Amino acid sequence: MTAITIRLPNSVHLKVKELAELDDISVNQFIASAVAEKMASVMTLDFLKTEARRGQRSDFDRYLGLVPDAPAAPGDEAI
């Protein structure tokens, strides 16, 4: 495990401390979890952008054309 030092504004530190206490975890665990969540978000966005670049409009149109022209099932109606 690696140790790092970060500088936080006092107000942020106090709120992190308060939220960590509410979850009954340490400030370190709270921050590690927050960093992991941000990493997952960025990595997911990168993955989706990469997949979108690989997509072809013709494939989309072909598959969309396979969808039957039928009324929406009960509960799936547009609002």
Backbone as XML, in Angstrom:
<?xml version="1.0"?>
<chain id="A" units="angstrom">
  <residue number="1" name="MET">
    <atom name="N" x="0.847" y="-1.176" z="0.000"/>
    <atom name="CA" x="0.000" y="0.000" z="0.000"/>
    <atom name="C" x="0.893" y="1.239" z="0.000"/>
  </residue>
  <residue number="2" name="THR">
    <atom name="N" x="0.437" y="2.268" z="-0.691"/>
    <atom name="CA" x="1.187" y="3.507" z="-0.793"/>
    <atom name="C" x="0.539" y="4.579" z="0.077"/>
  </residue>
  <residue number="3" name="ALA">
    <atom name="N" x="1.363" y="5.357" z="0.728"/>
    <atom name="CA" x="0.878" y="6.477" z="1.524"/>
    <atom name="C" x="1.091" y="7.760" z="0.732"/>
  </residue>
  <residue number="4" name="ILE">
    <atom name="N" x="0.067" y="8.624" z="0.714"/>
    <atom name="CA" x="0.209" y="9.922" z="0.067"/>
    <atom name="C" x="-0.278" y="11.000" z="1.017"/>
  </residue>
  <residue number="5" name="THR">
    <atom name="N" x="0.183" y="12.190" z="0.777"/>
    <atom name="CA" x="-0.269" y="13.340" z="1.554"/>
    <atom name="C" x="-1.070" y="14.225" z="0.624"/>
  </residue>
  <residue number="6" name="ILE">
    <atom name="N" x="-2.259" y="14.602" z="1.065"/>
    <atom name="CA" x="-3.071" y="15.514" z="0.258"/>
    <atom name="C" x="-3.457" y="16.714" z="1.109"/>
  </residue>
  <residue number="7" name="ARG">
    <atom name="N" x="-3.625" y="17.824" z="0.445"/>
    <atom name="CA" x="-4.058" y="19.036" z="1.136"/>
    <atom name="C" x="-5.519" y="19.278" z="0.783"/>
  </residue>
  <residue number="8" name="LEU">
    <atom name="N" x="-6.330" y="19.404" z="1.807"/>
    <atom name="CA" x="-7.755" y="19.665" z="1.627"/>
    <atom name="C" x="-8.122" y="20.959" z="2.337"/>
  </residue>
  <residue number="9" name="PRO">
    <atom name="N" x="-9.032" y="21.707" z="1.774"/>
    <atom name="CA" x="-9.547" y="22.857" z="2.534"/>
    <atom name="C" x="-10.188" y="22.341" z="3.827"/>
  </residue>
  <residue number="10" name="ASN">
    <atom name="N" x="-10.109" y="23.138" z="4.861"/>
    <atom name="CA" x="-10.651" y="22.716" z="6.156"/>
    <atom name="C" x="-12.111" y="22.281" z="6.059"/>
  </residue>
  <residue number="11" name="SER">
    <atom name="N" x="-12.891" y="23.010" z="5.280"/>
    <atom name="CA" x="-14.315" y="22.683" z="5.179"/>
    <atom name="C" x="-14.519" y="21.307" z="4.543"/>
  </residue>
  <residue number="12" name="VAL">
    <atom name="N" x="-13.698" y="20.972" z="3.547"/>
    <atom name="CA" x="-13.801" y="19.660" z="2.900"/>
    <atom name="C" x="-13.378" y="18.572" z="3.881"/>
  </residue>
  <residue number="13" name="HIS">
    <atom name="N" x="-12.287" y="18.805" z="4.587"/>
    <atom name="CA" x="-11.806" y="17.817" z="5.549"/>
    <atom name="C" x="-12.850" y="17.544" z="6.626"/>
  </residue>
  <residue number="14" name="LEU">
    <atom name="N" x="-13.466" y="18.597" z="7.120"/>
    <atom name="CA" x="-14.482" y="18.417" z="8.162"/>
    <atom name="C" x="-15.677" y="17.623" z="7.636"/>
  </residue>
  <residue number="15" name="LYS">
    <atom name="N" x="-16.091" y="17.896" z="6.400"/>
    <atom name="CA" x="-17.237" y="17.180" z="5.827"/>
    <atom name="C" x="-16.875" y="15.723" z="5.570"/>
  </residue>
  <residue number="16" name="VAL">
    <atom name="N" x="-15.664" y="15.459" z="5.084"/>
    <atom name="CA" x="-15.217" y="14.081" z="4.859"/>
    <atom name="C" x="-15.202" y="13.321" z="6.182"/>
  </residue>
  <residue number="17" name="LYS">
    <atom name="N" x="-14.679" y="13.962" z="7.191"/>
    <atom name="CA" x="-14.612" y="13.340" z="8.520"/>
    <atom name="C" x="-16.019" y="13.013" z="9.025"/>
  </residue>
  <residue number="18" name="GLU">
    <atom name="N" x="-16.943" y="13.956" z="8.847"/>
    <atom name="CA" x="-18.336" y="13.761" z="9.281"/>
    <atom name="C" x="-18.987" y="12.599" z="8.512"/>
  </residue>
  <residue number="19" name="LEU">
    <atom name="N" x="-18.806" y="12.571" z="7.205"/>
    <atom name="CA" x="-19.405" y="11.515" z="6.388"/>
    <atom name="C" x="-18.789" y="10.148" z="6.686"/>
  </residue>
  <residue number="20" name="ALA">
    <atom name="N" x="-17.493" y="10.117" z="6.921"/>
    <atom name="CA" x="-16.830" y="8.858" z="7.268"/>
    <atom name="C" x="-17.368" y="8.318" z="8.591"/>
  </residue>
  <residue number="21" name="GLU">
    <atom name="N" x="-17.564" y="9.206" z="9.544"/>
    <atom name="CA" x="-18.107" y="8.781" z="10.838"/>
    <atom name="C" x="-19.519" y="8.223" z="10.682"/>
  </residue>
  <residue number="22" name="LEU">
    <atom name="N" x="-20.317" y="8.837" z="9.811"/>
    <atom name="CA" x="-21.683" y="8.345" z="9.576"/>
    <atom name="C" x="-21.677" y="6.927" z="9.005"/>
  </residue>
  <residue number="23" name="ASP">
    <atom name="N" x="-20.666" y="6.626" z="8.191"/>
    <atom name="CA" x="-20.542" y="5.287" z="7.595"/>
    <atom name="C" x="-19.720" y="4.345" z="8.471"/>
  </residue>
  <residue number="24" name="ASP">
    <atom name="N" x="-19.264" y="4.859" z="9.603"/>
    <atom name="CA" x="-18.447" y="4.066" z="10.530"/>
    <atom name="C" x="-17.179" y="3.522" z="9.849"/>
  </residue>
  <residue number="25" name="ILE">
    <atom name="N" x="-16.538" y="4.407" z="9.077"/>
    <atom name="CA" x="-15.273" y="4.065" z="8.434"/>
    <atom name="C" x="-14.277" y="5.179" z="8.700"/>
  </residue>
  <residue number="26" name="SER">
    <atom name="N" x="-13.010" y="4.897" z="8.418"/>
    <atom name="CA" x="-11.980" y="5.914" z="8.622"/>
    <atom name="C" x="-11.986" y="6.915" z="7.468"/>
  </residue>
  <residue number="27" name="VAL">
    <atom name="N" x="-11.381" y="8.060" z="7.704"/>
    <atom name="CA" x="-11.222" y="9.058" z="6.654"/>
    <atom name="C" x="-10.436" y="8.450" z="5.498"/>
  </residue>
  <residue number="28" name="ASN">
    <atom name="N" x="-9.404" y="7.669" z="5.793"/>
    <atom name="CA" x="-8.613" y="7.023" z="4.740"/>
    <atom name="C" x="-9.493" y="6.108" z="3.884"/>
  </residue>
  <residue number="29" name="GLN">
    <atom name="N" x="-10.338" y="5.315" z="4.521"/>
    <atom name="CA" x="-11.230" y="4.430" z="3.766"/>
    <atom name="C" x="-12.201" y="5.236" z="2.911"/>
  </residue>
  <residue number="30" name="PHE">
    <atom name="N" x="-12.715" y="6.322" z="3.460"/>
    <atom name="CA" x="-13.645" y="7.170" z="2.726"/>
    <atom name="C" x="-12.976" y="7.735" z="1.473"/>
  </residue>
  <residue number="31" name="ILE">
    <atom name="N" x="-11.778" y="8.267" z="1.632"/>
    <atom name="CA" x="-11.068" y="8.859" z="0.502"/>
    <atom name="C" x="-10.671" y="7.790" z="-0.507"/>
  </residue>
  <residue number="32" name="ALA">
    <atom name="N" x="-10.216" y="6.626" z="-0.049"/>
    <atom name="CA" x="-9.861" y="5.538" z="-0.972"/>
    <atom name="C" x="-11.077" y="5.105" z="-1.777"/>
  </residue>
  <residue number="33" name="SER">
    <atom name="N" x="-12.229" y="5.044" z="-1.131"/>
    <atom name="CA" x="-13.458" y="4.672" z="-1.817"/>
    <atom name="C" x="-13.849" y="5.734" z="-2.844"/>
  </residue>
  <residue number="34" name="ALA">
    <atom name="N" x="-13.723" y="6.994" z="-2.479"/>
    <atom name="CA" x="-14.055" y="8.088" z="-3.396"/>
    <atom name="C" x="-13.147" y="8.063" z="-4.622"/>
  </residue>
  <residue number="35" name="VAL">
    <atom name="N" x="-11.873" y="7.810" z="-4.411"/>
    <atom name="CA" x="-10.923" y="7.738" z="-5.528"/>
    <atom name="C" x="-11.270" y="6.546" z="-6.426"/>
  </residue>
  <residue number="36" name="ALA">
    <atom name="N" x="-11.594" y="5.408" z="-5.832"/>
    <atom name="CA" x="-11.956" y="4.225" z="-6.614"/>
    <atom name="C" x="-13.218" y="4.479" z="-7.437"/>
  </residue>
  <residue number="37" name="GLU">
    <atom name="N" x="-14.199" y="5.156" z="-6.859"/>
    <atom name="CA" x="-15.423" y="5.483" z="-7.592"/>
    <atom name="C" x="-15.127" y="6.400" z="-8.770"/>
  </residue>
  <residue number="38" name="LYS">
    <atom name="N" x="-14.286" y="7.390" z="-8.565"/>
    <atom name="CA" x="-13.927" y="8.313" z="-9.652"/>
    <atom name="C" x="-13.173" y="7.571" z="-10.752"/>
  </residue>
  <residue number="39" name="MET">
    <atom name="N" x="-12.256" y="6.687" z="-10.362"/>
    <atom name="CA" x="-11.525" y="5.884" z="-11.343"/>
    <atom name="C" x="-12.493" y="5.059" z="-12.181"/>
  </residue>
  <residue number="40" name="ALA">
    <atom name="N" x="-13.433" y="4.400" z="-11.541"/>
    <atom name="CA" x="-14.404" y="3.568" z="-12.250"/>
    <atom name="C" x="-15.207" y="4.405" z="-13.226"/>
  </residue>
  <residue number="41" name="SER">
    <atom name="N" x="-15.593" y="5.599" z="-12.817"/>
    <atom name="CA" x="-16.365" y="6.493" z="-13.670"/>
    <atom name="C" x="-15.568" y="6.899" z="-14.911"/>
  </residue>
  <residue number="42" name="VAL">
    <atom name="N" x="-14.337" y="7.313" z="-14.713"/>
    <atom name="CA" x="-13.485" y="7.738" z="-15.831"/>
    <atom name="C" x="-13.196" y="6.562" z="-16.764"/>
  </residue>
  <residue number="43" name="MET">
    <atom name="N" x="-12.895" y="5.412" z="-16.191"/>
    <atom name="CA" x="-12.584" y="4.240" z="-17.013"/>
    <atom name="C" x="-13.808" y="3.778" z="-17.806"/>
  </residue>
  <residue number="44" name="THR">
    <atom name="N" x="-14.983" y="3.853" z="-17.203"/>
    <atom name="CA" x="-16.209" y="3.473" z="-17.910"/>
    <atom name="C" x="-16.472" y="4.424" z="-19.069"/>
  </residue>
  <residue number="45" name="LEU">
    <atom name="N" x="-16.308" y="5.714" z="-18.833"/>
    <atom name="CA" x="-16.512" y="6.692" z="-19.893"/>
    <atom name="C" x="-15.525" y="6.461" z="-21.035"/>
  </residue>
  <residue number="46" name="ASP">
    <atom name="N" x="-14.264" y="6.196" z="-20.710"/>
    <atom name="CA" x="-13.257" y="5.906" z="-21.742"/>
    <atom name="C" x="-13.647" y="4.668" z="-22.542"/>
  </residue>
  <residue number="47" name="PHE">
    <atom name="N" x="-14.115" y="3.623" z="-21.854"/>
    <atom name="CA" x="-14.533" y="2.396" z="-22.530"/>
    <atom name="C" x="-15.686" y="2.673" z="-23.485"/>
  </residue>
  <residue number="48" name="LEU">
    <atom name="N" x="-16.694" y="3.405" z="-23.003"/>
    <atom name="CA" x="-17.859" y="3.690" z="-23.830"/>
    <atom name="C" x="-17.495" y="4.548" z="-25.045"/>
  </residue>
  <residue number="49" name="LYS">
    <atom name="N" x="-16.596" y="5.504" z="-24.868"/>
    <atom name="CA" x="-16.154" y="6.324" z="-26.001"/>
    <atom name="C" x="-15.433" y="5.474" z="-27.034"/>
  </residue>
  <residue number="50" name="THR">
    <atom name="N" x="-14.585" y="4.562" z="-26.568"/>
    <atom name="CA" x="-13.862" y="3.672" z="-27.471"/>
    <atom name="C" x="-14.830" y="2.789" z="-28.238"/>
  </residue>
  <residue number="51" name="GLU">
    <atom name="N" x="-15.794" y="2.213" z="-27.536"/>
    <atom name="CA" x="-16.786" y="1.360" z="-28.193"/>
    <atom name="C" x="-17.621" y="2.164" z="-29.186"/>
  </residue>
  <residue number="52" name="ALA">
    <atom name="N" x="-17.967" y="3.388" z="-28.841"/>
    <atom name="CA" x="-18.773" y="4.223" z="-29.737"/>
    <atom name="C" x="-18.013" y="4.520" z="-31.029"/>
  </residue>
  <residue number="53" name="ARG">
    <atom name="N" x="-16.715" y="4.751" z="-30.927"/>
    <atom name="CA" x="-15.906" y="5.007" z="-32.126"/>
    <atom name="C" x="-15.868" y="3.792" z="-33.048"/>
  </residue>
  <residue number="54" name="ARG">
    <atom name="N" x="-15.983" y="2.598" z="-32.469"/>
    <atom name="CA" x="-15.947" y="1.369" z="-33.263"/>
    <atom name="C" x="-17.281" y="1.082" z="-33.941"/>
  </residue>
  <residue number="55" name="GLY">
    <atom name="N" x="-18.335" y="1.728" z="-33.469"/>
    <atom name="CA" x="-19.670" y="1.461" z="-33.993"/>
    <atom name="C" x="-19.847" y="1.959" z="-35.415"/>
  </residue>
  <residue number="56" name="GLN">
    <atom name="N" x="-20.779" y="1.350" z="-36.115"/>
    <atom name="CA" x="-21.082" y="1.732" z="-37.487"/>
    <atom name="C" x="-22.570" y="2.053" z="-37.576"/>
  </residue>
  <residue number="57" name="ARG">
    <atom name="N" x="-22.889" y="3.159" z="-38.178"/>
    <atom name="CA" x="-24.290" y="3.569" z="-38.306"/>
    <atom name="C" x="-25.099" y="2.518" z="-39.067"/>
  </residue>
  <residue number="58" name="SER">
    <atom name="N" x="-24.482" y="1.902" z="-40.060"/>
    <atom name="CA" x="-25.202" y="0.891" z="-40.850"/>
    <atom name="C" x="-25.606" y="-0.307" z="-39.978"/>
  </residue>
  <residue number="59" name="ASP">
    <atom name="N" x="-24.744" y="-0.699" z="-39.043"/>
    <atom name="CA" x="-25.095" y="-1.789" z="-38.121"/>
    <atom name="C" x="-26.262" y="-1.383" z="-37.233"/>
  </residue>
  <residue number="60" name="PHE">
    <atom name="N" x="-26.220" y="-0.159" z="-36.725"/>
    <atom name="CA" x="-27.301" y="0.343" z="-35.879"/>
    <atom name="C" x="-28.625" y="0.319" z="-36.644"/>
  </residue>
  <residue number="61" name="ASP">
    <atom name="N" x="-28.595" y="0.851" z="-37.869"/>
    <atom name="CA" x="-29.822" y="0.889" z="-38.675"/>
    <atom name="C" x="-30.341" y="-0.516" z="-38.973"/>
  </residue>
  <residue number="62" name="ARG">
    <atom name="N" x="-29.424" y="-1.455" z="-39.236"/>
    <atom name="CA" x="-29.835" y="-2.833" z="-39.529"/>
    <atom name="C" x="-30.545" y="-3.452" z="-38.332"/>
  </residue>
  <residue number="63" name="TYR">
    <atom name="N" x="-29.950" y="-3.315" z="-37.142"/>
    <atom name="CA" x="-30.557" y="-3.905" z="-35.945"/>
    <atom name="C" x="-31.842" y="-3.182" z="-35.549"/>
  </residue>
  <residue number="64" name="LEU">
    <atom name="N" x="-31.866" y="-1.876" z="-35.736"/>
    <atom name="CA" x="-33.081" y="-1.137" z="-35.427"/>
    <atom name="C" x="-34.208" y="-1.574" z="-36.359"/>
  </residue>
  <residue number="65" name="GLY">
    <atom name="N" x="-33.866" y="-1.907" z="-37.596"/>
    <atom name="CA" x="-34.852" y="-2.388" z="-38.546"/>
    <atom name="C" x="-35.451" y="-3.734" z="-38.169"/>
  </residue>
  <residue number="66" name="LEU">
    <atom name="N" x="-34.789" y="-4.480" z="-37.297"/>
    <atom name="CA" x="-35.293" y="-5.777" z="-36.854"/>
    <atom name="C" x="-36.331" y="-5.660" z="-35.736"/>
  </residue>
  <residue number="67" name="VAL">
    <atom name="N" x="-36.449" y="-4.470" z="-35.170"/>
    <atom name="CA" x="-37.405" y="-4.259" z="-34.084"/>
    <atom name="C" x="-38.805" y="-4.212" z="-34.676"/>
  </residue>
  <residue number="68" name="PRO">
    <atom name="N" x="-39.721" y="-5.048" z="-34.169"/>
    <atom name="CA" x="-41.074" y="-5.061" z="-34.736"/>
    <atom name="C" x="-41.806" y="-3.740" z="-34.500"/>
  </residue>
  <residue number="69" name="ASP">
    <atom name="N" x="-42.617" y="-3.368" z="-35.457"/>
    <atom name="CA" x="-43.431" y="-2.161" z="-35.344"/>
    <atom name="C" x="-44.709" y="-2.535" z="-34.596"/>
  </residue>
  <residue number="70" name="ALA">
    <atom name="N" x="-44.659" y="-2.453" z="-33.286"/>
    <atom name="CA" x="-45.776" y="-2.867" z="-32.439"/>
    <atom name="C" x="-45.974" y="-1.828" z="-31.349"/>
  </residue>
  <residue number="71" name="PRO">
    <atom name="N" x="-47.182" y="-1.755" z="-30.807"/>
    <atom name="CA" x="-47.396" y="-0.802" z="-29.715"/>
    <atom name="C" x="-46.574" y="-1.211" z="-28.492"/>
  </residue>
  <residue number="72" name="ALA">
    <atom name="N" x="-46.295" y="-0.235" z="-27.666"/>
    <atom name="CA" x="-45.529" y="-0.481" z="-26.452"/>
    <atom name="C" x="-46.297" y="-1.406" z="-25.530"/>
  </residue>
  <residue number="73" name="ALA">
    <atom name="N" x="-45.547" y="-2.262" z="-24.828"/>
    <atom name="CA" x="-46.157" y="-3.153" z="-23.846"/>
    <atom name="C" x="-46.688" y="-2.317" z="-22.676"/>
  </residue>
  <residue number="74" name="PRO">
    <atom name="N" x="-47.737" y="-2.787" z="-22.021"/>
    <atom name="CA" x="-48.259" y="-2.040" z="-20.865"/>
    <atom name="C" x="-47.148" y="-1.740" z="-19.860"/>
  </residue>
  <residue number="75" name="GLY">
    <atom name="N" x="-47.056" y="-0.489" z="-19.463"/>
    <atom name="CA" x="-46.020" y="-0.063" z="-18.526"/>
    <atom name="C" x="-44.814" y="0.546" z="-19.225"/>
  </residue>
  <residue number="76" name="ASP">
    <atom name="N" x="-44.690" y="0.332" z="-20.556"/>
    <atom name="CA" x="-43.563" y="0.866" z="-21.318"/>
    <atom name="C" x="-43.959" y="2.057" z="-22.180"/>
  </residue>
  <residue number="77" name="GLU">
    <atom name="N" x="-45.154" y="2.562" z="-22.002"/>
    <atom name="CA" x="-45.605" y="3.678" z="-22.811"/>
    <atom name="C" x="-44.755" y="4.919" z="-22.547"/>
  </residue>
  <residue number="78" name="ALA">
    <atom name="N" x="-44.643" y="5.747" z="-23.565"/>
    <atom name="CA" x="-43.915" y="7.014" z="-23.405"/>
    <atom name="C" x="-44.711" y="7.933" z="-22.500"/>
  </residue>
  <residue number="79" name="ILE">
    <atom name="N" x="-44.012" y="8.719" z="-21.774"/>
    <atom name="CA" x="-44.677" y="9.664" z="-20.856"/>
    <atom name="C" x="-44.863" y="10.995" z="-21.543"/>
  </residue>
</chain>
